[in-house]
Amino acid sequence: MKRLARPSVSLLATHLLLWGLFLLPPVPYYLEHRSVALALLNMGGSWAYFGAWVALNQRFFLPRYFFNGRRDTYVLLTFGVLLPYAWVGTWLFGALTGERPPLLYLITRFYTIGLAFGFIDQYLHRQRTQTRLLQLESQQARSELDRLKAHVNPHFLFNTLHNLYALTLRQSPQAPQVVLGLSTLMRYLFTTNQLERVPLREEITYLEHYVDLERLRLSSKRAHITLVVDGPVDQLDLPPMLLIPFVENAFKHGVETDTGQVFVAITLAVQGRELFFEVENSKPLTPLTVNSVRPPAMGTGLANVRQRLALLFADRYQLTIDEQPTTYRLTLALHL
């Protein structure tokens, strides 16, 4: 059996306050001029009498007509219902308390209490709906970030394993050093995968290890690789694995496909809470064919990191790409 949804604390408190403001004002008069029993009878009878109308109004008339844009119909129908109901009420209150309230007075009270409850409940309902939507958006954003991180991390792993495979084919003495460097990187990757933010210094150390692996793999005679860091990097933090896709993109799409002289220049600078990150690399001189590697801007890593930036920083970042015939430069300005 489906359980009924329990009303919220704010809704119950609001209803109690409204009923109190509606029912309590006549009580001092009855206590002073009549009796406690009559005061309680008046309050209890009023609550049952007006409460029946409030319940009917909340469940039927307001949602079907008033809040549905058919307010003229709402007035006509409710007045047709309230006129005989209020007429009966004048006789009922006269029999219970000895005083017959005017018919127009009762009808006015019906509309006042009915619309008051209607508007309050409608406002609280919209607030709860908005809160649920925000929670849902947050959960969806979190799920999307987890999915994108899962794409970024294996992307790096596959690239590095490919580098190691190339070294082992040549039986290079550098292969053990690559294995050690890879284990250091993987340890960082798995320890930070569930974290929302990490110190910027740790992310830079990760980049330095990655660049060292690339230097080992590529010949220093044909590849010029630099990494420059400037500014107070120890005072900031950022989401993990946010910068590495830009560097991966430079090596995978700019260096690996070229057999001539190549370069990768990486610059990271911090000013206050502003981070500036730039990666520039050479481009292959041979034209792209149908089976060739996609251009840098189309890399999977870049597509994922673009989505992560949009989800995490909204309008607090600027990503620009300057692609020339022989060079490719990517610049990220980020407010942390």
C-alpha positions as CSV (number, residue, x, y, z in Angstrom):
1,M,0.0,0.0,0.0
2,K,1.3,3.4,-0.9
3,R,2.0,5.6,2.1
4,L,0.6,9.1,2.3
5,A,3.2,11.8,2.2
6,R,3.6,13.4,5.6
7,P,3.2,17.2,5.7
8,S,6.3,19.3,6.4
9,V,6.9,21.0,9.7
10,S,6.7,24.4,8.0
11,L,3.3,23.5,6.5
12,L,1.9,22.4,9.9
13,A,3.2,25.4,11.7
14,T,1.7,27.7,9.0
15,H,-1.7,26.0,9.3
16,L,-1.7,26.2,13.1
17,L,-0.8,29.9,12.9
18,L,-3.5,30.7,10.4
19,W,-6.2,28.9,12.4
20,G,-5.0,30.6,15.6
21,L,-5.3,34.0,14.0
22,F,-8.8,33.1,12.6
23,L,-10.3,31.4,15.7
24,L,-8.8,33.0,18.7
25,P,-10.0,36.7,18.4
26,P,-13.6,36.0,19.6
27,V,-12.5,33.8,22.6
28,P,-11.7,36.7,25.0
29,Y,-15.2,38.1,24.4
30,Y,-16.9,34.8,25.2
31,L,-14.7,34.3,28.3
32,E,-15.6,37.7,29.6
33,H,-19.4,37.8,28.8
34,R,-20.4,34.1,28.5
35,S,-18.5,31.0,29.7
36,V,-15.5,28.9,29.0
37,A,-17.7,26.1,27.7
38,L,-19.3,28.5,25.2
39,A,-15.9,29.8,24.1
40,L,-14.7,26.3,23.5
41,L,-17.9,25.4,21.7
42,N,-17.6,28.4,19.5
43,M,-14.0,27.7,18.7
44,G,-14.5,24.0,18.0
45,G,-17.7,24.6,15.9
46,S,-16.0,27.3,13.9
47,W,-13.0,25.1,13.2
48,A,-15.2,22.2,12.0
49,Y,-17.5,24.5,10.0
50,F,-14.9,26.6,8.2
51,G,-12.4,23.7,8.1
52,A,-14.8,21.7,5.9
53,W,-14.9,24.6,3.4
54,V,-11.1,25.0,3.5
55,A,-10.6,21.3,2.7
56,L,-13.1,21.4,-0.2
57,N,-11.6,24.6,-1.5
58,Q,-8.0,23.3,-1.3
59,R,-8.8,20.0,-3.0
60,F,-11.3,21.0,-5.6
61,F,-12.0,24.6,-6.3
62,L,-8.6,26.2,-6.1
63,P,-6.6,23.7,-8.2
64,R,-9.3,23.2,-10.8
65,Y,-10.3,26.8,-11.3
66,F,-8.5,29.6,-9.4
67,F,-4.9,28.4,-10.0
68,N,-5.8,27.1,-13.4
69,G,-6.6,30.6,-14.7
70,R,-10.4,30.2,-14.5
71,R,-11.0,32.7,-11.7
72,D,-14.4,34.0,-12.9
73,T,-15.7,30.4,-12.9
74,Y,-14.2,30.0,-9.4
75,V,-16.1,33.0,-8.0
76,L,-19.4,31.9,-9.6
77,L,-19.1,28.3,-8.4
78,T,-17.9,29.0,-4.9
79,F,-20.5,31.7,-4.4
80,G,-23.2,29.3,-5.5
81,V,-21.9,26.8,-2.9
82,L,-21.2,29.3,-0.1
83,L,-24.5,31.1,-0.2
84,P,-26.6,28.2,1.1
85,Y,-23.8,26.9,3.2
86,A,-23.4,30.3,5.0
87,W,-27.2,30.6,5.4
88,V,-27.2,27.2,7.2
89,G,-24.3,28.5,9.2
90,T,-26.1,31.6,10.5
91,W,-28.8,29.3,12.0
92,L,-26.2,26.9,13.3
93,F,-24.2,29.5,15.2
94,G,-27.5,31.1,16.4
95,A,-28.5,27.8,17.9
96,L,-25.1,27.2,19.5
97,T,-24.2,30.6,20.8
98,G,-27.4,32.6,20.7
99,E,-26.0,35.0,18.2
100,R,-26.6,34.9,14.4
101,P,-23.8,36.4,12.4
102,P,-24.7,38.3,9.2
103,L,-24.8,36.2,6.0
104,L,-22.4,38.5,4.1
105,Y,-20.0,38.4,7.1
106,L,-19.8,34.6,6.9
107,I,-19.2,34.6,3.1
108,T,-16.4,37.1,3.5
109,R,-14.8,35.0,6.2
110,F,-15.1,31.9,3.9
111,Y,-13.2,33.7,1.1
112,T,-10.7,35.2,3.4
113,I,-9.7,31.9,5.1
114,G,-10.0,29.9,1.9
115,L,-7.7,32.1,-0.2
116,A,-5.3,32.6,2.7
117,F,-4.7,28.8,3.0
118,G,-4.6,28.5,-0.8
119,F,-1.9,31.1,-1.4
120,I,0.2,29.9,1.6
121,D,0.0,26.3,0.5
122,Q,0.8,27.2,-3.1
123,Y,3.8,29.2,-2.0
124,L,5.2,26.4,0.2
125,H,4.5,23.9,-2.5
126,R,6.5,25.9,-5.0
127,Q,9.3,26.3,-2.5
128,R,9.5,22.5,-1.9
129,T,9.3,21.9,-5.7
130,Q,12.2,24.3,-6.3
131,T,14.3,22.7,-3.6
132,R,13.7,19.3,-5.1
133,L,14.7,20.6,-8.5
134,L,17.9,22.1,-7.2
135,Q,18.7,18.9,-5.4
136,L,18.0,16.9,-8.6
137,E,20.2,19.2,-10.6
138,S,23.0,18.9,-8.1
139,Q,22.8,15.1,-8.2
140,Q,22.8,15.1,-12.0
141,A,25.8,17.5,-12.1
142,R,27.6,15.2,-9.6
143,S,26.8,12.1,-11.7
144,E,28.0,13.9,-14.8
145,L,31.2,15.0,-13.2
146,D,31.9,11.4,-12.0
147,R,31.3,10.1,-15.5
148,L,33.6,12.7,-17.0
149,K,36.3,12.0,-14.4
150,A,36.0,8.3,-15.2
151,H,36.6,9.1,-18.9
152,V,39.6,11.4,-18.1
153,N,41.5,9.0,-15.9
154,P,41.5,5.9,-18.2
155,H,42.4,8.2,-21.1
156,F,45.7,9.1,-19.3
157,L,46.3,5.4,-18.3
158,F,46.0,4.2,-21.8
159,N,48.3,6.9,-23.1
160,T,51.0,6.1,-20.6
161,L,50.8,2.4,-21.1
162,H,51.2,3.0,-24.8
163,N,54.4,5.0,-24.0
164,L,55.7,2.1,-21.9
165,Y,54.9,-0.4,-24.6
166,A,57.0,1.6,-27.1
167,L,60.0,1.6,-24.7
168,T,59.8,-2.1,-24.0
169,L,59.7,-2.9,-27.8
170,R,63.0,-1.1,-28.1
171,Q,64.3,-2.8,-24.9
172,S,65.1,0.7,-23.6
173,P,66.9,0.9,-20.2
174,Q,64.5,3.7,-19.4
175,A,61.6,1.3,-19.2
176,P,62.0,0.5,-15.4
177,Q,62.1,4.3,-14.7
178,V,58.9,4.7,-16.6
179,V,57.3,1.9,-14.6
180,L,58.3,3.6,-11.4
181,G,57.0,7.0,-12.6
182,L,53.8,5.4,-13.8
183,S,53.2,3.8,-10.3
184,T,53.7,7.2,-8.7
185,L,51.1,8.8,-11.1
186,M,48.6,6.0,-10.6
187,R,48.9,6.2,-6.9
188,Y,48.0,9.9,-7.1
189,L,45.2,9.2,-9.6
190,F,43.4,6.7,-7.4
191,T,43.9,8.5,-4.1
192,T,42.4,11.7,-5.5
193,N,39.7,10.2,-7.7
194,Q,37.0,10.6,-5.1
195,L,38.1,14.0,-3.9
196,E,36.4,17.2,-5.0
197,R,39.5,19.4,-4.7
198,V,43.2,18.9,-4.2
199,P,46.0,21.3,-3.5
200,L,47.3,23.0,-6.6
201,R,50.8,22.0,-5.6
202,E,50.0,18.3,-5.8
203,E,48.4,18.8,-9.2
204,I,51.6,20.5,-10.4
205,T,53.7,17.7,-9.0
206,Y,51.5,15.3,-11.0
207,L,52.2,17.3,-14.2
208,E,55.9,17.3,-13.5
209,H,55.9,13.5,-13.2
210,Y,54.0,13.2,-16.4
211,V,56.3,15.6,-18.3
212,D,59.3,13.6,-17.0
213,L,57.8,10.4,-18.4
214,E,57.4,12.1,-21.8
215,R,61.0,13.3,-21.7
216,L,62.1,9.8,-21.1
217,R,60.1,8.5,-24.0
218,L,61.0,11.2,-26.5
219,S,64.4,11.9,-27.7
220,S,65.8,15.1,-26.3
221,K,67.5,15.8,-29.7
222,R,64.2,16.3,-31.4
223,A,61.8,17.3,-28.6
224,H,62.1,20.5,-26.5
225,I,59.8,20.2,-23.5
226,T,59.5,23.0,-20.8
227,L,57.3,23.4,-17.8
228,V,57.4,26.8,-16.0
229,V,55.5,27.5,-12.8
230,D,55.2,31.0,-11.3
231,G,53.4,32.5,-8.3
232,P,52.1,31.4,-4.9
233,V,50.8,27.9,-5.9
234,D,50.8,26.6,-2.3
235,Q,47.7,28.7,-1.4
236,L,45.1,27.4,-3.8
237,D,43.3,24.2,-4.6
238,L,41.3,22.9,-7.6
239,P,39.5,19.8,-8.8
240,P,41.9,16.9,-9.4
241,M,42.9,15.9,-12.9
242,L,41.7,19.2,-14.4
243,L,44.9,20.3,-16.1
244,I,46.4,17.1,-17.3
245,P,44.1,16.6,-20.3
246,F,45.5,19.8,-21.9
247,V,49.0,18.4,-21.6
248,E,48.0,15.0,-22.8
249,N,46.4,16.6,-25.8
250,A,49.6,18.4,-26.7
251,F,51.7,15.2,-26.7
252,K,49.2,12.9,-28.2
253,H,48.0,15.1,-31.1
254,G,51.0,17.4,-31.5
255,V,54.1,15.5,-30.9
256,E,53.5,11.7,-31.3
257,T,52.4,12.2,-35.0
258,D,55.5,14.2,-36.0
259,T,58.9,12.7,-36.6
260,G,60.7,16.0,-37.0
261,Q,61.7,18.7,-34.5
262,V,58.9,19.2,-31.9
263,F,58.2,21.3,-28.8
264,V,55.8,21.5,-25.9
265,A,55.8,24.6,-23.7
266,I,53.7,24.5,-20.5
267,T,53.3,27.6,-18.4
268,L,51.3,27.9,-15.1
269,A,51.0,31.2,-13.3
270,V,49.0,32.3,-10.2
271,Q,48.0,35.8,-9.3
272,G,45.8,36.0,-6.2
273,R,43.0,33.5,-6.9
274,E,43.5,33.7,-10.6
275,L,45.2,30.8,-12.4
276,F,46.6,31.1,-15.9
277,F,47.5,27.9,-17.7
278,E,48.9,27.7,-21.2
279,V,50.0,24.8,-23.3
280,E,51.6,25.4,-26.7
281,N,52.9,22.7,-29.0
282,S,54.1,22.2,-32.5
283,K,51.8,20.6,-35.1
284,P,52.6,17.9,-37.7
285,L,53.5,19.4,-41.0
286,T,52.0,16.5,-43.0
287,P,48.4,17.2,-44.0
288,L,45.6,15.1,-42.3
289,T,44.1,12.2,-44.2
290,V,41.0,10.2,-43.6
291,N,42.8,7.7,-41.4
292,S,45.0,10.2,-39.6
293,V,44.7,11.3,-36.0
294,R,42.1,13.9,-35.3
295,P,43.1,17.6,-34.8
296,P,43.9,18.6,-31.2
297,A,40.6,20.5,-30.7
298,M,38.7,17.2,-31.3
299,G,40.5,15.1,-28.7
300,T,38.3,13.2,-26.3
301,G,40.2,14.5,-23.3
302,L,39.6,18.1,-24.2
303,A,35.9,17.5,-24.9
304,N,35.5,16.0,-21.4
305,V,37.5,18.7,-19.6
306,R,35.4,21.4,-21.4
307,Q,32.3,19.9,-19.8
308,R,33.9,19.6,-16.4
309,L,34.9,23.3,-16.5
310,A,31.3,24.3,-17.5
311,L,29.8,22.2,-14.6
312,L,32.3,23.2,-12.0
313,F,33.1,26.9,-12.8
314,A,30.2,28.1,-14.9
315,D,31.2,31.7,-15.9
316,R,34.4,31.7,-13.8
317,Y,36.7,30.4,-16.5
318,Q,37.8,31.3,-20.0
319,L,39.2,28.7,-22.4
320,T,40.8,30.0,-25.7
321,I,42.4,28.1,-28.5
322,D,44.8,29.6,-31.1
323,E,45.5,27.1,-33.9
324,Q,48.1,28.1,-36.5
325,P,49.5,26.1,-39.4
326,T,52.5,24.9,-37.4
327,T,51.5,25.6,-33.7
328,Y,48.6,25.0,-31.4
329,R,48.2,27.0,-28.2
330,L,45.5,26.5,-25.5
331,T,45.1,29.1,-22.7
332,L,42.9,28.6,-19.6
333,A,42.1,31.5,-17.2
334,L,40.4,30.2,-14.1
335,H,39.1,31.9,-11.0
336,L,39.6,29.7,-8.0
